[in-house]
Amino acid sequence: MRPSISTAMPPANNSPAHPATRALHADDPLNQVTDVAPPIHLSTTYRYPNEPEDLIPSADPVVRISTHPSIHSYVYTYLLP
């Protein structure tokens, strides 16, 4: 059972925690798993339509490589004085 938002962390005026700590844990009531790292769907910002018929297939561009894949072109940058 997930804790309710009102009981997960005490109000700011009753908490000795630093504001940065409170901000870090602000989404704790939304946690559904006990993993150290959140599931990938919580850390991405992709949005998709609810209806599969509304999805648009991606047209990936074809990249032509003019040299052999094992040959590397290095770009050097110089710091100006």
C-alpha positions in Angstrom: 0.0 0.0 0.0 1.4 3.4 -1.0 1.5 6.2 1.6 -0.8 9.1 1.0 0.7 12.4 0.0 -0.4 14.0 3.2 1.5 11.4 5.4 4.6 10.8 3.3 6.4 13.9 4.5 5.4 16.4 7.2 4.6 20.0 6.1 7.5 22.3 5.5 7.0 24.2 8.7 7.2 21.0 10.8 10.2 19.5 9.1 13.8 20.0 10.1 14.9 18.9 6.6 16.7 21.3 4.3 14.6 22.5 1.4 16.9 20.7 -1.0 16.3 17.4 0.8 12.6 18.0 0.8 12.7 18.7 -3.0 14.7 15.6 -3.6 12.1 13.5 -1.8 9.0 15.4 -3.0 7.9 12.5 -5.3 8.3 9.8 -2.6 4.6 9.3 -2.3 4.4 8.4 -6.0 7.0 5.6 -5.7 5.4 2.3 -6.6 8.6 0.2 -6.3 11.4 -0.1 -3.8 14.2 0.0 -6.4 17.1 2.4 -5.9 16.8 3.8 -9.4 13.3 4.6 -10.8 11.9 2.6 -13.6 12.8 4.0 -17.0 9.3 5.2 -17.7 9.6 7.7 -14.8 12.7 9.3 -16.2 11.7 9.9 -19.8 9.4 12.6 -21.3 7.9 10.8 -24.2 4.2 11.0 -24.8 2.3 8.8 -27.1 -1.4 8.8 -28.1 -3.7 6.5 -26.3 -5.0 5.0 -29.6 -2.5 2.8 -31.5 -4.1 3.9 -34.8 -2.9 7.5 -34.1 0.8 6.4 -33.9 3.0 7.7 -36.7 5.8 5.4 -37.8 9.3 6.9 -37.7 11.2 7.3 -41.0 14.8 6.8 -40.0 17.2 8.5 -42.4 19.7 6.3 -44.3 23.2 7.4 -43.5 25.8 6.6 -46.2 29.3 6.1 -44.8 31.9 7.1 -47.3 34.8 5.4 -45.6 35.3 2.1 -44.1 33.8 1.8 -40.6 37.1 1.0 -39.0 38.7 4.2 -40.2 38.2 7.1 -37.8 38.3 10.8 -38.6 39.5 12.7 -35.6 38.7 16.4 -35.1 41.2 18.3 -33.1 40.4 21.5 -31.3 42.9 24.0 -30.1 42.6 26.4 -27.2 43.4 30.0 -28.3 45.6 32.0 -25.9 
